[in-house]
Each structure stands twice: as structure tokens, then as C-alpha cells.
Amino acid sequence: MTGADGGRKAARVVVADDQTVVREGIVMLLGLLPGLEVVGSARDGEDAVRLVGELDPDVVLMDLRMPRCDGVEATRLIRGRYPRTQVVVLTTFADDDSLFAALRAGARGYLTKDAGGDEIVRAVESVLSGDAGLAPSVQRRLLERLSETGDVAAPEPPEPPEAPDGLTGREIEVLVLIAEGLTNQEIARELHVSTATVKTHINNLFAKTGLKDRAQAVRYAYAKRLVRPRAE
């Protein structure tokens, strides 16, 4: 993020965790990290939703297991009411069920609580730049789950896919690379274009397809058979 003077602007963050010691520890850690400013902390999901409405943060670091309103439901409410604010899940639990429930609710990143400061900064920067703040291992698990649960079509004999929703050939190329887990910078290198050009293609293909984030783009690419699950 950049400020009005062209300098780098700190990302405004809200931390949500029901355990006071954990929440205060995360707030203290974030206060030491460059490029982040903690503007509020919430003790549960309801508190998180309220604070987002009051403070308009850039990112919420969201615990999943909380009373009254858990992190998944809070994420769903925040992304529905305040779509400018991104959500990065920060949890002790690295199980697939919580991961995919959070992603379906609109979370853009996923970190476990043993993540280091550098990992947290990278995840926040990624979601604010339009990328998914997911570790490569998490992206692989996402693709595996899509294949296993039947959310994508079973492999069929290859045939040239028709361009869905009016996508151009270049937009399909970008979409396929997103589905393969590449970042904007990696896509730019692969296609020999600038990162700004990649972002323009992503904005255009999202507008044409109604997609909201990269997790939805992965599902879309497989559902439209633009890419296929790899055979074991």
C-alpha cells in the first residue's frame, strides 16, 4: 500500500482471538513488524465484525475457534458487509475442514499460529496486492480437495476448451496459471509481461466471470475444464 505522498503506508490490522494471552501476544508481535499497524483487537467473531465496521481495517487476522460467532461465520459476515477488508486466518488448527470452510467464507490467506513474523507480513502483503496469502502446500491441498470432493469435473479425453464468459486467450492463460498456484509476479515472468499487466488481466477476467478471489478462480478453472486434475 502507498500513501498520498507516494510512501509506503502501513497496513491497518485487526486481530481476533478469544484467548487473551494469545491475542495480546499476537498484537505485541505485529507491533514489532514493519508495514503493519494494529488498530484493534477482538475477543470473538461478533466483536471482530463490529470493529471492522467501526475501524475499516485493511486486514483481519482471524482465529477460527471462538465463542458466540466463530471465525468462519465472522469471515462470511465481514466479506459480505465490508468487502474492502481482507481476512487472513490465523489458527492453531491446520486441518482441511477448517481451512476450506474459511476459504469458502471468503478468507484470502491462511496461517498457523507458529508462523514467523516474515510469513505474516508476506501473507498480509499478498492479500492486499490481490494474491492469495496461502503457502504452496495449502494451495496443493486446495487443488487435491477440489478433485476429491467432486467440485471439479472428472478427467475426460482432451479437447480444446471453448472460451467461457467471453474471456480472451490471454485471460485464460492467466487464469490457468492462477489455478496452478502462481503469484502475480510469477505469472508476469512466465508470460513476459509486467505485473501491472497481469493485474489488469485478472481484474478483467474477474469482472467477466463474477469471481471474487483466487480461491474461486481455481474452482472456476477446473469446473470449466480449462485445467484438469492430475492423474495419480
PyMOL commands that set and color helices and strands:
alter all, ss='L'
color gray80, all
select helices_A, chain A and resi 20-31+45-55+71-81+96-105+117-128+136-148+164-166+169-179+184-191+195-209+214-223
alter helices_A, ss='H'
color red, helices_A
select strands_A, chain A and resi 11-16+36-42+59-62+86-91+109-112
alter strands_A, ss='S'
color yellow, strands_A
deselect
rebuild
show_as cartoon
